[in-house]
């Protein structure tokens, strides 16, 4: 877990500790969602639609590769099984 202390400024601003900003890659101009939950302040980094779409495309490409590898593996196992069964 990452923790750090900060002070609320005159205009209600806070500075997120550098270690935490680095960990979740918060940079200048990033959007953050601030909510109050059971008297606790919760801050979440907002991921833009473009980033979500990019991540989804990358994920689908990886899944397609895995699917192809799986089909190839099944074909190999099926062939080996047929060769083995053919001996009986």
MDAnalysis code that builds the backbone (N, CA, C; Angstrom):
import MDAnalysis as mda
import numpy as np

u = mda.Universe.empty(264, n_residues=88, atom_resindex=np.repeat(np.arange(88), 3), trajectory=True)
u.add_TopologyAttr("name", ["N", "CA", "C"] * 88)
u.add_TopologyAttr("resid", np.arange(1, 89))
u.add_TopologyAttr("resname", ["UNK", "UNK", "UNK", "UNK", "UNK", "UNK", "UNK", "UNK", "UNK", "UNK", "UNK", "UNK", "UNK", "UNK", "UNK", "UNK", "UNK", "UNK", "UNK", "UNK", "UNK", "UNK", "UNK", "UNK", "UNK", "UNK", "UNK", "UNK", "UNK", "UNK", "UNK", "UNK", "UNK", "UNK", "UNK", "UNK", "UNK", "UNK", "UNK", "UNK", "UNK", "UNK", "UNK", "UNK", "UNK", "UNK", "UNK", "UNK", "UNK", "UNK", "UNK", "UNK", "UNK", "UNK", "UNK", "UNK", "UNK", "UNK", "UNK", "UNK", "UNK", "UNK", "UNK", "UNK", "UNK", "UNK", "UNK", "UNK", "UNK", "UNK", "UNK", "UNK", "UNK", "UNK", "UNK", "UNK", "UNK", "UNK", "UNK", "UNK", "UNK", "UNK", "UNK", "UNK", "UNK", "UNK", "UNK", "UNK"])
u.atoms.positions = np.array([
    [0.845, -1.176, 0.000],
    [0.000, 0.000, 0.000],
    [0.890, 1.238, 0.000],
    [0.433, 2.236, -0.712],
    [1.173, 3.493, -0.767],
    [0.409, 4.538, 0.034],
    [1.147, 5.275, 0.853],
    [0.557, 6.334, 1.664],
    [1.457, 7.548, 1.615],
    [0.882, 8.670, 1.894],
    [1.663, 9.885, 1.995],
    [0.810, 10.965, 2.629],
    [1.441, 11.916, 3.240],
    [0.726, 13.024, 3.864],
    [0.754, 14.213, 2.934],
    [-0.329, 14.978, 2.982],
    [-0.407, 16.203, 2.211],
    [-1.210, 17.202, 3.025],
    [-1.146, 18.454, 2.648],
    [-1.855, 19.512, 3.350],
    [-2.830, 20.174, 2.393],
    [-4.006, 20.484, 2.890],
    [-4.987, 21.179, 2.075],
    [-4.593, 22.662, 2.020],
    [-4.509, 23.161, 0.795],
    [-4.138, 24.564, 0.600],
    [-5.317, 25.493, 0.809],
    [-5.064, 26.791, 0.679],
    [-6.053, 27.829, 0.924],
    [-7.288, 27.671, 0.034],
    [-7.110, 27.207, -1.203],
    [-8.220, 27.046, -2.148],
    [-8.745, 25.608, -2.187],
    [-8.404, 24.788, -1.185],
    [-8.889, 23.417, -1.118],
    [-8.063, 22.446, -1.946],
    [-6.933, 22.876, -2.452],
    [-6.099, 22.019, -3.293],
    [-5.179, 21.150, -2.445],
    [-4.895, 19.960, -2.983],
    [-3.929, 19.071, -2.335],
    [-2.910, 18.636, -3.386],
    [-1.777, 18.195, -2.911],
    [-0.764, 17.612, -3.786],
    [-0.711, 16.125, -3.501],
    [-0.861, 15.327, -4.546],
    [-0.768, 13.874, -4.396],
    [0.715, 13.529, -4.318],
    [1.119, 12.761, -3.312],
    [2.544, 12.427, -3.170],
    [3.114, 11.806, -4.450],
    [4.347, 12.184, -4.772],
    [5.000, 11.761, -6.012],
    [5.030, 10.244, -6.176],
    [5.309, 9.524, -5.113],
    [5.373, 8.061, -5.185],
    [4.040, 7.480, -5.687],
    [2.942, 8.062, -5.223],
    [1.619, 7.595, -5.653],
    [1.354, 8.020, -7.089],
    [1.680, 9.274, -7.435],
    [1.498, 9.728, -8.831],
    [2.274, 8.849, -9.786],
    [3.497, 8.509, -9.419],
    [4.330, 7.651, -10.275],
    [3.742, 6.251, -10.394],
    [3.250, 5.719, -9.297],
    [2.724, 4.344, -9.273],
    [1.549, 4.173, -10.231],
    [0.627, 5.141, -10.240],
    [-0.532, 5.003, -11.121],
    [-0.467, 5.945, -12.326],
    [0.717, 6.476, -12.558],
    [1.011, 7.273, -13.760],
    [0.069, 8.463, -13.923],
    [-0.085, 9.228, -12.857],
    [-0.857, 10.468, -12.932],
    [0.097, 11.561, -13.402],
    [-0.341, 12.274, -14.430],
    [0.475, 13.374, -14.929],
    [-0.385, 14.628, -15.054],
    [0.237, 15.733, -15.323],
    [-0.464, 17.007, -15.452],
    [-1.599, 16.901, -16.472],
    [-2.730, 17.483, -16.133],
    [-3.939, 17.529, -16.968],
    [-4.766, 16.242, -16.932],
    [-4.315, 15.181, -16.239],
    [-5.130, 13.975, -16.103],
    [-6.388, 14.312, -15.312],
    [-7.456, 13.607, -15.605],
    [-8.718, 13.797, -14.898],
    [-8.798, 12.810, -13.738],
    [-9.299, 13.306, -12.596],
    [-9.474, 12.473, -11.415],
    [-10.916, 12.601, -10.944],
    [-11.494, 11.493, -10.516],
    [-12.835, 11.484, -9.954],
    [-12.702, 11.496, -8.440],
    [-13.348, 12.464, -7.797],
    [-13.271, 12.598, -6.340],
    [-14.663, 12.314, -5.780],
    [-14.741, 11.336, -4.883],
    [-16.020, 10.980, -4.267],
    [-15.864, 10.883, -2.752],
    [-16.991, 10.973, -2.086],
    [-17.016, 10.818, -0.635],
    [-17.741, 9.517, -0.338],
    [-17.084, 8.612, 0.381],
    [-17.660, 7.311, 0.694],
    [-17.417, 7.030, 2.176],
    [-18.488, 6.949, 2.923],
    [-18.414, 6.692, 4.374],
    [-17.425, 7.640, 5.057],
    [-17.558, 8.920, 4.757],
    [-16.697, 9.974, 5.316],
    [-15.226, 9.823, 4.945],
    [-14.945, 9.086, 3.864],
    [-13.585, 8.972, 3.355],
    [-13.538, 9.554, 1.943],
    [-12.513, 10.283, 1.678],
    [-12.308, 10.852, 0.348],
    [-11.680, 9.787, -0.535],
    [-12.289, 9.522, -1.688],
    [-11.777, 8.522, -2.616],
    [-11.447, 9.234, -3.925],
    [-10.226, 9.060, -4.399],
    [-9.788, 9.697, -5.636],
    [-9.396, 8.597, -6.612],
    [-9.994, 8.630, -7.811],
    [-9.699, 7.630, -8.832],
    [-9.264, 8.325, -10.103],
    [-8.278, 7.740, -10.750],
    [-7.844, 8.251, -12.047],
    [-8.892, 7.857, -13.083],
    [-9.299, 8.812, -13.899],
    [-10.290, 8.562, -14.936],
    [-9.553, 8.205, -16.219],
    [-9.973, 7.109, -16.823],
    [-9.365, 6.685, -18.085],
    [-10.263, 7.179, -19.208],
    [-9.678, 7.874, -20.173],
    [-10.482, 8.426, -21.265],
    [-10.910, 7.324, -22.231],
    [-11.954, 7.616, -23.007],
    [-12.503, 6.637, -23.957],
    [-11.451, 6.151, -24.946],
    [-10.587, 7.046, -25.395],
    [-9.551, 6.665, -26.361],
    [-8.625, 5.605, -25.769],
    [-8.236, 5.790, -24.516],
    [-7.367, 4.822, -23.843],
    [-8.085, 3.487, -23.656],
    [-9.356, 3.549, -23.271],
    [-10.134, 2.317, -23.099],
    [-10.226, 1.569, -24.422],
    [-10.529, 2.294, -25.500],
    [-10.630, 1.655, -26.817],
    [-9.311, 1.017, -27.228],
    [-8.211, 1.710, -26.992],
    [-6.888, 1.163, -27.326],
    [-6.625, -0.111, -26.537],
    [-6.923, -0.096, -25.238],
    [-6.719, -1.283, -24.402],
    [-7.594, -2.441, -24.869],
    [-8.828, -2.144, -25.272],
    [-9.725, -3.195, -25.742],
    [-9.207, -3.812, -27.045],
    [-8.742, -2.973, -27.967],
    [-8.210, -3.488, -29.232],
    [-7.008, -4.385, -28.964],
    [-6.103, -3.933, -28.089],
    [-4.933, -4.747, -27.742],
    [-5.368, -6.074, -27.130],
    [-6.369, -6.027, -26.249],
    [-6.858, -7.248, -25.607],
    [-7.467, -8.211, -26.616],
    [-8.260, -7.681, -27.556],
    [-8.870, -8.544, -28.572],
    [-7.809, -9.176, -29.473],
    [-6.765, -8.418, -29.796],
    [-5.677, -8.971, -30.618],
    [-4.989, -10.118, -29.885],
    [-4.735, -9.928, -28.588],
    [-4.106, -10.992, -27.791],
    [-5.014, -12.214, -27.717],
    [-6.326, -11.982, -27.545],
    [-7.267, -13.104, -27.478],
    [-7.300, -13.862, -28.803],
    [-7.237, -13.137, -29.923],
    [-7.248, -13.790, -31.233],
    [-6.011, -14.660, -31.399],
    [-4.864, -14.163, -30.942],
    [-3.626, -14.942, -31.012],
    [-3.741, -16.208, -30.170],
    [-4.284, -16.057, -28.966],
    [-4.461, -17.216, -28.082],
    [-5.429, -18.217, -28.706],
    [-6.505, -17.713, -29.311],
    [-7.470, -18.599, -29.976],
    [-6.800, -19.413, -31.082],
    [-5.966, -18.759, -31.894],
    [-5.269, -19.457, -32.983],
    [-4.335, -20.524, -32.422],
    [-3.610, -20.171, -31.366],
    [-2.692, -21.125, -30.744],
    [-3.466, -22.312, -30.169],
    [-4.618, -22.040, -29.579],
    [-5.438, -23.103, -29.001],
    [-5.930, -24.060, -30.083],
    [-6.403, -23.505, -31.208],
    [-6.867, -24.344, -32.316],
    [-5.721, -25.210, -32.824],
    [-4.541, -24.624, -32.978],
    [-3.364, -25.380, -33.429],
    [-3.039, -26.505, -32.450],
    [-3.092, -26.199, -31.157],
    [-2.817, -27.219, -30.137],
    [-3.842, -28.350, -30.204],
    [-5.121, -28.003, -30.327],
    [-6.164, -29.025, -30.423],
    [-5.982, -29.895, -31.665],
    [-5.628, -29.272, -32.780],
    [-5.410, -30.036, -34.008],
    [-4.269, -31.030, -33.828],
    [-3.209, -30.596, -33.152],
    [-2.064, -31.471, -32.914],
    [-2.463, -32.642, -32.000],
    [-3.169, -32.338, -30.920],
    [-3.602, -33.382, -29.987],
    [-4.551, -34.350, -30.687],
    [-5.465, -33.810, -31.495],
    [-6.416, -34.648, -32.221],
    [-5.687, -35.582, -33.176],
    [-4.699, -35.051, -33.863],
    [-3.922, -35.862, -34.805],
    [-3.164, -36.966, -34.078],
    [-2.536, -36.618, -32.959],
    [-1.788, -37.605, -32.186],
    [-2.736, -38.673, -31.632],
    [-3.920, -38.249, -31.176],
    [-4.885, -39.203, -30.641],
    [-5.363, -40.158, -31.734],
    [-5.632, -39.620, -32.918],
    [-6.062, -40.471, -34.046],
    [-4.979, -41.458, -34.430],
    [-3.736, -41.034, -34.421],
    [-2.625, -41.945, -34.734],
    [-2.521, -43.056, -33.689],
    [-2.697, -42.688, -32.418],
    [-2.618, -43.661, -31.334],
    [-3.776, -44.649, -31.405],
    [-4.986, -44.119, -31.589],
    [-6.180, -44.972, -31.657],
    [-6.144, -45.852, -32.884],
    [-5.571, -45.349, -33.946],
    [-5.492, -46.132, -35.187],
    [-4.707, -47.415, -35.030],
    [-3.851, -47.523, -34.030],
    [-3.060, -48.716, -33.795],
    [-3.898, -49.858, -33.219],
    [-5.100, -49.580, -32.747],
    [-5.931, -50.623, -32.119],
    [-6.884, -51.214, -33.070],
])
